[in-house]
């Protein structure tokens, strides 16, 4: 019988599982790769203490993916680190951090050292290693102390998910003379990390740890045991003499020659001896095998997964004709293990990412030996490509390469059957591309303002969040020449400028990069006489890697002083709070420096572009995400105002989204077409949306808590009671087993997708299951696509943490757009995968700034998912509608709701109690998360108990009737009657020409209303005094909410007023009522507003549209139906106010002419 895992029989230790990650000494914990790296220095300290040594640990480096969160987690554990004599000092950049780590080994030899020694740990991503090579080369040559040791953590992003270049660092590591270990998972990080430090002490060398993205971003169950790693020191004798290295920083001759000799001869050899003495390399499989596979790190798990996929499970491996060598140390290769492994083999296949490294070293060791096995890797024995040297090597790719060779070596019958199945299996067709969910700047992000440039500008991209401009149109961010490495910003222009006609470049630069190395690029630009404007964003955070402050951070006045000293010609500071920026300078502003409001950003750039030499624009505005965190913690004041959009006034033109670039300014579909709303839950209160040229904005002073939050409907809200809530609903009936379970979670970055994965992992660990996970993020934390894989098992999981094709048991789609992408759907299998997907619509960044971009039809997306795995148990539900009805408006509650649906549906092998325990452990909005989880369970039991989120169908007659009423209120009965007559004429013509179809009539009814109810001053007044507006504000912000209407009347605009005026509703509404009553003047000689050019065009559009449709209807036939329908819908292009509307009218007229020409050139069928 299938059952789910429960924690009911698990012993209660009384410890906090969150503390266990770092404090538990014996047992099992679930750790991410980053958490294992944080635990490593603590375990090293404990290991030394057990041997009676008082050895401290010093950590320094620079953040960068996949190690982007390491320094953040180390900072959060500062108290624990201090208690264990672990000093964490982030570096200004990677090379200076390496110099700092070098100092730890010199300190070990100092007569006044404190304690017995110091372990040094350096960290950085692969480009950081490149930058630090000179410092590391010096330090490694000088060496390490026998009671110190250095471990260099090198992050490799092989497919450049969060990097400017793909990387594979083992060749650079080897060239620097460092031994290199390569962990496969968090368990390996701890084990090989401790061995790496011990090896460094024994050999006198820095030891590198190659950390692949899937290892660091992954997680897994880790076995803790004080005796698990007990380093065995190798024999240190050479020619009968004991070798002990003494570190030095005095790198001059004749010492240099001796250091080089010991590095090449004794020290690297000691690393080999250490690997042999401590069994760092492991052989598994058939002892009688003729085929051997060599691999390391994350690739080892991919190989094991590939073998399992082709029918060679862990139990089968010992009788498969295959054996596998997992290298814990990939450089230098240890000859003894190679001799043992290669004995009896006819062929060795080396599986490694990127270019051949292990393969070449292996061939070098085996070259010239009698009866040496054939070695293949990047190329087979005939010189054809076997394993590609670009991209990554997922398990399914490896399987296709290994299976034929295993078969040819007489491997198991299962391999032959697998190959036959591959040749005859269902071919998955290539699906049509859908709207991508691209990463974007956060809501209220200062980059939204700072990256805009004057039309026609040439721009240099920057590192970090600046890189997101690559996903944005040129008309918004300029023509990009690309980006350089960190610290090279603008230097490209020095070599480019003499050979192009354009004479100026804008160069984006973050304050983190400036402190890291970017200031040198500005110095180089000044020295070269380049004509360039650096746009330095001072947002007080290194936002891409977690929001850390820049090391060595200077204030804006300090940066200004430094730049002036460098010889910069002019500096302008723009700010959302210019008065505050001005106060920072005291009584006197420096010469050549001025402060402007951020609204002047384009004007300022135009001025600087016409200033000779190097100029700098410093945009001072705090990172929106960090500001939000500070507000939540009460560290800074939260503005008491909110912005609300009156959707009836809104034209859905997208101007507010275009000017703000804000993801909280979301398009929404309504009865009257596409409009815009402010997503209050994600709004970071930047208020740049108010730049939108539109009278729909309303400023609200809310109650402390909105009515929706404080007074939820009792029929839809479940009050959680953790101890008894699970008894209120029937126990789930399990459809899956925990013996080998895999699930994929897809969603939008920043909405809690990774949190769902962590909750599942915590619940599974609590229930005694083995867990592996992988969070595939990249740049997705900025509103892009996020994918998390979770694997559960009742026994050790030997395979990869990434789910391969057809390997998914549960497909949990928190966002239907991401869920419907082809790359994600590949993990589904029709007879295996269950699906739980939210059909809620979350607009993409493209939809925010481009009104022509529409969300795909939900039914089409559902069909794509169902095609990949249709089952009667599949669930598609509008999660946001249901959680919103239950006063749980934030996106993360939608995901927890889906988790509740999945658990109650029996498609996750976990008990509700385990999940509720994990939600409580998470400690964030526990009551509301439990309520969302319970609501999801309730929906799974009885979907009728939740609010019906299906939109009510609208008949044609009801659509027309609603608009007749609206036009009567807009003007009078006569105006409404004209509308009705025109619609009925089209209705009759369509029935005559087409038959039962009413598509054209519906489109005409919608869009004739749109053009006849143009929003002049009288109509805007009517819609702002509509009781529905006050009701919406009350529902959103509470009964006591006060609001003001924000307007920018054309008359005041013509007089030079640049900003909207605030009309408090209590006194403005009587005036607006009077204005509305004056609607009888509309279109007459007394209509002063009607003389405006926009008003004349709006009235002309009515007649134009009616006449165009009358012409089109004479040509209507089944053959021309689509063209006439497009013409009927064409006024949808006409949006906005003032100049925005005039521009859209031009697009309308251009397309209208094309359609009418097409129709009138065709014969008319009667």
Residue, then its C-alpha position, 0 to 999 in steps of 0.5 A: x500500500x502506498x503511504x506518505x512519510x510522517x514525523x509521528x514516530x521520529x524522536x524529538x531532540x528538543x534542538x532547533x533544526x535551523x541551529x542543527x545545520x551548524x551545531x549538530x555534531x552527530x546525525x543527519x541534517x539537510x544543507x544547501x551548498x552555501x550552508x555547507x560552506x558556512x559550516x565548513x570552518x566551524x567543523x574545521x575548528x572543532x576538528x582541530x580542537x579535538x586534536x588539542x589545537x587552537x587554530x583560528x579561521x580567517x575568511x575573505x573573498x568577493x561575492x559572485x554567483x554561484x557563491x553570491x550568497x556565501x558572504x551574506x550567510x556568513x554575515x548572518x552567522x557572525x555571532x556563531x563564527x565569533x564564538x568559534x574564532x572564525x574571522x570573516x572579513x569580506x574583501x574589497x575585491x578578489x585579489x586583495x582578499x587573496x593577499x589578506x589570506x596570504x597574511x594568515x600563513x605568514x602570521x602562523x610563523x610569527x613569534x607573536x601569533x595568537x594560538x597555534x595557527x590560522x586557516x585561510x579560506x578564500x572565495x570567489x567566482x571564476x572571473x574573480x579567480x582570473x583577477x586574483x591569479x597574480x596574488x594567488x600565484x605569489x601566495x601559493x609559491x610562498x606556501x602554507x603553514x603546517x598548522x594553518x592551510x588555505x582553501x580556495x573556493x572557486x565558483x564555476x558557472x559552466x553555462x553562465x546562468x549568472x555570469x558574463x562568461x561560462x567558466x571551468x577553472x581547473x586549468x587555471x587552478x592547475x597552472x597556479x600550482x594548486x591541487x584541486x578537489x571537486x565536490x559533488x554535493x553538500x556532503x562532499x563539500x564538508x568532507x573534501x573541504x576538511x581534507x583540502x585544509x589538511x592537504x594544504x597543511x601537509x603539502x604547503x600549498x593552497x588547495x582549490x575547491x571547484x564548486x559547480x553551480x549545481x553543487x552550490x545551488x543544490x541541497x541534500x541530506x548530510x551525514x554528520x559524524x565527528x569521526x567521519x573525516x580523520x585526516x591521515x598525514x602522508x609520508x613526507x620523506x624525500x630521499x631519506x629526508x623529512x620535508x616540512x615547508x615553511x611559508x614565506x612572503x619574501x619572494x626574491x632570489x635565491x629563495x624563489x628558485x628553491x620555492x619553485x623547486x619544492x612546489x613542483x617536486x615535493x609539494x605537489x607530490x605530497x598532495x598526491x600522497x595525501x589523496x592516496x592515504x585518505x582515499x579521496x578517489x573512489x572506485x565503484x562497480x564491477x571488479x571484472x569490468x572491461x569499461x571504466x568511466x572516470x568523472x568528478x564533482x557534479x558530473x559524477x552524479x550525472x553519470x550515476x543518474x545516466x547509468x540508472x536511466x539506462x537500466x544500471x541501478x546502484x544495485x546492478x552496478x557491481x555486475x554490469x561490466x562497468x566500473x566508475x572512478x569518482x575523483x575527489x582530487x582532479x589535480x594532480x592525478x594520483x597514479x596509484x588509483x589510476x593503476x588500480x582502476x585501469x587494471x583489466x580495462x580495455x577502454x576508459x571513458x572520461x566524462x567532464x564538462x568543457x575542454x579536456x582536462x582530466x582526460x589529458x592528465x589520464x592519457x599522460x599517466x597511461x602513455x607508453x604503458x603495455x596493455x594500457x586501455x584506450x582513453x576517450x573523452x572529448x573525441x572517440x577512437x575515430x576522432x569524432x566528437x563524443x562529449x561536447x566541450x561547450x555547455x553542460x553535460x546533463x544526465x540524459x545527454x551522458x546516457x546517449x553517449x555511454x549506452x552504446x559503448x556499454x552495450x558494445x562491452x557486453x553490458x546488461x540487456x537493460x542497456x540494449x532495451x533502452x537503446x531500442x526504446x530510444x529509437x522507437x519512443x514517442x518523438x516530442x514535437x518542437x512546441x511553438x515559442x510562447x511569451x518568455x518571462x524575462x528577468x527585470x528590475x525590481x518594483x521601484x528599482x533605481x535602475x528603472x530611472x538611471x538606465x534611461x538615456x536620451x534617444x540615439x545614445x551609445x551605452x556601455x552596459x555594466x555588471x550586476x543588475x545593470x546587465x538586465x538591460x540586455x533584455x530591454x529594448x534599445x529605445x529604452x536603454x540606448x544602443x549597447x556596445x555590450x559589457x566588459x569584465x567587472x572593473x573594465x567599464x568604459x575602458x572599451x571606449x578608449x580603444x573604440x572612440x578613435x575609429x567611429x564617428x560618434x563621439x560620446x558614450x554613456x557607461x553604466x557603473x554600480x557603486x559596488x563595482x566602483x569600490x571593487x575596481x571601477x574607479x580605476x577605469x574612470x582614472x584610465x578614461x581621464x588619462x586618455x582624454x576620452x569623451x564619456x559620461x559615467x552613470x554611477x548608481x549609488x544604491x547602497x547595496x550589491x543587489x544582485x548577490x543579496x543586497x550586501x553593502x560594498x566593502x570600503x563603502x564611501x559616502x557620495x561626498x567622498x566619492x565626489x571628492x575622489x572623482x574631482x581629484x581624478x580630474x573629472x570635468x563635471x559631476x551631477x548628482x540626481x536623486x529622488x530626494x535632492x534636498x537630502x543629498x544637498x545636506x550631505x555636503x554641508x554648507x559649501x558645494x564643491x565646484x563643478x558639482x550640482x544636484x538635480x531631481x531624478x525627473x531631470x535625468x534625461x536633461x542632465x544626460x544631454x548636458x553632460x554629453x555636450x561637456x568635453x572630457x569625462x563627466x559623471x552622473x551619480x544617481x543616488x537612490x537606495x535599492x528598492x528591495x533593501x529599502x523594503x527590508x528596512x521598512x519591514x524591520x522598522x529601520x526606516x520610516x514607511x511612507x503613509x501614502x499609496x497610489x491607486x489607479x481608477x481603472x475606469x479613467x485609465x486607458x491602459x496606454x502603458x505610459x506609467x509602466x514605460x516611464x517607471x519600468x515598475x513590475x507593480x504597475x500591472x496590466x489587467x483585463x476588465x469589462x472595458x478592456x485592458x487597464x492598469x492596476x498597482x499591485x499593492x503587495x509588491x509595490x515598493x512605494x517609489x511613486x515613479x509611476x506618477x510620471x505617467x501622463x494620465x488623470x487616473x491616479x489617486x493618492x490614498x492615505x490608508x488605515x494601518x491595515x486594510x479592511x480586506x486584511x482585517x475583515x476577511x470573509x468567514x466563508x473563505x478564510x480558514x483560521x489555522x490551528x496547527x495542533x488540530x487543523x489536520x483533523x478538520x479535513x480527511x487524510x490525503x489518499x497517497x497516489x505516490x510513494x516516497x521510495x523514489x519521488x521527484x518534483x519540479x516547481x516552476x514560478x516567478x523569481x521573488x514570489x517564494x518558489x524557492x521557499x516552497x522547495x525549502x519547506x518541502x525539503x524541511x518537511x521531508x527531512x523531519x519525516x526521515x527521508x533523504x533529500x536532494x534539491x536544486x534551485x535553478x535561479x540565474x538572474x531569475x530572482x528579478x522577476x524571471x523564471x525560477x525552477x526548483x527540483x526536489x527529490x525524496x527517497x527512503x534511501x540514499x540518492x546516488x543520482x543528480x539533483x536535477x530532474x531529467x526528461x520524463x523523471x518528474x512525479x509532480x509538476x507544481x506550476x506556481x506560474x502557468x507561463x513558466x510551467x508551459x515552457x518547453x524546457x520545463x515540460x520535458x521532465x513530464x511523462x504521461x503515465x507518471x507525472x501529476x500536475x498541479x498548476x495555478x492559472x493565475x495571470x502574472x504579467x511579464x515585464x514586456x507587458x508592463x511597458x508594451x501594450x501590444x504584448x498580451x498574455x497567452x490564452x490560458x486554455x492554450x497554456x493548459x493544453x500545452x501542459x496537458x499534452x505533456x502529461x494529461x491525467x484525470x487527477x491533474x489540477x488547474x486552479x486560479x490560486x491568486x483569485x482564491x487566496x485573494x478572496x481569503x485576504x491572502x493577497x501576496x504572491x507567496x501565499x498562492x504558492x503555499x495554497x498550491x502546496x496544500x492542494x498537492x498534499x491533500x491530493x496525495x501527489x506529495x509523499x508527505x503528511x500535512x503535519x510534516x508540512x505544517x511543522x516546516x511552515x512553522x519552522x520557517x518562521x515567516x508569517x506563520x499563521x497566514x502561510x498555514x491559512x493558505x496551506x489549509x485553504x489549498x487542502x480544503x480546495x482539493x477536498x471540495x473545490x466548491x467550498x472556495x470562492x468561484x474564480x471563473x469569470x462569468x460569461x457576458x452575452x452580446x445583449x448584456x454587453x450592449x445593454x451595459x454600454x447603453x446605460x454608460x453612454x446615457x450617463x456619459x451624455x444623454x439618451x440620444x447619444x446612447x440611442x445612436x450607439x444602439x442603432x449603429x450596433x444593430x446595423x452591424x449586427x444585421x449585416x453580419x448575420x446576413x453575410x456570415x450567419x450565426x457568428x457575432x464576433x464582429x458585432x461584439x468587437x464593434x459594440x466594445x470599440x464603438x463605445x470606447x470611441x463614443x465615450x472618449x474621456x474628456x474633462x466631463x467624463x473624467x469628472x464623472x468617473x472620479x465621483x463614481x461611488x464604485x471608486x470609493x468602494x474599491x478604495x475602502x475595500x483595498x485600504x480600509x473604511x477610514x482611508x482618505x484619498x486625493x485625485x491627482x490631475x495635470x489639466x492641459x490648461x495648467x500644463x500649457x502654463x508650465x506646470x510640470x507635475x500633477x496637482x493633488x485634489x483632496x476628494x472631500x472638497x474636489x468631489x463637489x467641484x467635479x459634480x458641477x463639472x460633470x453636470x456641464x457635460x451638456x456643453x460637450x461638442x457645442x460652441x460653449x465647450x471650452x475644452x472641446x477646442x483642444x486639438x485632442x478633443x477634435x481628434x476624438x470626435x473625428x475618430x467617432x465618425x471615421x470609425x463608423x464610416x470605415x465599418x460601414x464600408x467594410x461591412x459591404x465587403x464582408x464575407x467568410x473570406x474577409x471576415x478576419x480583416x473586418x474583425x480586425x478593423x472592428x477591433x482597431x480602436x483598441x490601438x487608440x489609448x492614452x491622453x494628450x500626445x500619447x493618444x495622438x500618437x496612437x491615432x496615427x497608428x490606427x489611421x495607418x492600419x485602417x487605410x491598409x485594411x480598407x484597401x485590402x477589403x475594397x480590392x476584393x469582390x463583394x459577396x452578397 
